[in-house]
Each structure stands twice: as structure tokens, then as C-alpha cells.
């Protein structure tokens, strides 16, 4: 099983929207991905309850895939790439870790 965790901080304002508006849009877009992109067996998005995160984090994504190939296919899938484009426009920082269990 491959675990993929990403954490972002968002700009205070981007794409003509506030941080809170972009955070809500980003969360909805990420949560819609499993129905559109095959291979993702688990997906969780957290925007609240990110306690004692160092450095502070606005939004965190946890996903799980059966294989490295499934993660690679997810990464290049056109629906995922649409979300990536939005995130690049609104995020100020990104941290990621992938590991196998």
C-alpha cells in the first residue's frame, strides 16, 4: 500500500477569492477525485482540527493507493491535473511525503 500525504498553506487572497473561499473550493475538488480518478482506495481532506502542526498547515490530504503505479497514474490523470492547476494558483506552500507500508 502506498500512502500519499500532502499539506498546503494558502495565500490570503488568490483568483479573486479569500483564503476561506479557496480552502472550501480546494477541499471539495479534492474530495471529488476518487469518483473521477481510478486507483485511489482512500482519501481524506482535513481543514479543521489540524492541531500543533509545525509549520502550521491550512489543509492536509491523505490518500492511499494499492501500488506505486496507481499513484503515478493518479498524478498524471487529467482530472487530477485540473485540481493541481487550481492549487498552484492558490497555494503559497506545499509539503508532500509518499511511503510504502
C-alpha positions as MATLAB code, in Angstrom:
seq = 'XXXXXXXXXXXXXXXXXXXXXXXXXXXXXXXXXXXXXXXXXXXXXXXXXXXXXXXXXXXXXXXXXXXXXXXXXXXXXXXXXXXXXXXXXXXXXXXXXXXXX';
ca = [
       0.000    0.000    0.000;
       1.308    3.446   -0.928;
       0.407    6.378    1.320;
       0.497    9.893   -0.133;
       0.222   12.866    2.227;
       0.244   16.489    1.096;
      -0.039   19.637    3.216;
      -0.555   23.153    1.936;
      -0.782   26.703    3.120;
      -2.905   29.024    1.042;
      -2.440   32.627    0.002;
      -4.618   35.118    1.876;
      -6.216   36.019   -1.448;
      -5.964   34.400   -4.893;
      -8.047   34.002   -8.024;
     -10.294   36.845   -6.769;
     -11.328   34.868   -3.673;
     -10.448   34.848    0.000;
      -8.368   32.165    1.632;
     -11.509   30.687    3.216;
     -13.318   30.531   -0.137;
     -10.345   28.902   -1.857;
      -9.929   26.468    1.024;
     -13.557   25.332    0.680;
     -13.235   25.012   -3.102;
      -9.979   23.082   -2.821;
     -11.455   20.677   -0.259;
     -14.476   19.988   -2.492;
     -12.293   19.447   -5.565;
     -10.000   17.020   -3.739;
     -12.887   15.067   -2.220;
     -14.429   14.632   -5.682;
     -11.318   12.961   -7.124;
     -11.939    9.312   -6.114;
     -15.116    9.237   -8.219;
     -13.210   10.607  -11.210;
      -9.765    9.012  -10.924;
      -9.373    5.244  -10.570;
      -6.788    3.732   -8.243;
      -7.313    5.810   -5.121;
      -8.555    3.475   -2.384;
      -8.692    6.050    0.438;
      -8.902    9.831    0.514;
      -9.347   12.216    3.419;
      -9.095   16.004    3.477;
      -8.647   17.919    6.719;
      -9.104   21.650    7.114;
     -10.222   21.738   10.730;
      -8.576   20.165   13.722;
      -5.012   20.445   12.398;
      -3.584   20.666   15.894;
       0.001   21.576   16.663;
       1.094   21.344   13.051;
       4.655   22.591   12.602;
       4.848   24.504   10.452;
       1.170   25.480   10.526;
      -0.959   23.899    7.805;
      -4.222   25.142    6.250;
      -5.232   21.896    4.535;
      -3.967   18.319    4.541;
      -4.661   15.481    2.114;
      -4.238   11.786    2.884;
      -4.595    9.252    0.083;
      -3.792    5.568   -0.275;
      -3.100    3.516   -3.388;
      -2.522   -0.206   -3.859;
       0.608    0.282   -5.973;
       3.176    2.891   -6.970;
       1.796    2.636  -10.498;
      -1.679    3.609   -9.232;
      -0.185    6.711   -7.568;
       1.692    7.592  -10.755;
      -1.494    7.198  -12.828;
      -3.395    9.394  -10.346;
      -0.696   12.078  -10.538;
      -0.975   12.469  -14.326;
      -4.730   11.903  -14.681;
      -6.414   14.897  -16.410;
      -8.989   15.341  -13.603;
      -6.217   15.429  -11.011;
      -4.258   17.872  -13.154;
      -7.249   20.276  -13.147;
      -7.127   20.278   -9.344;
      -3.337   20.715   -9.392;
      -3.674   23.805  -11.590;
      -6.145   25.378   -9.147;
      -3.972   24.516   -6.156;
      -0.873   26.017   -7.765;
      -2.790   29.271   -8.187;
      -3.991   29.477   -4.574;
      -1.272   27.774   -2.514;
       1.722   29.525   -1.035;
       3.439   26.388    0.245;
       3.316   22.613   -0.313;
       4.824   19.706    1.578;
       4.492   16.078    0.480;
       5.525   12.628    1.613;
       4.952    9.248   -0.011;
       5.739    5.968    1.720;
       5.018    2.274    1.352;
       3.552    0.037    4.064;
];
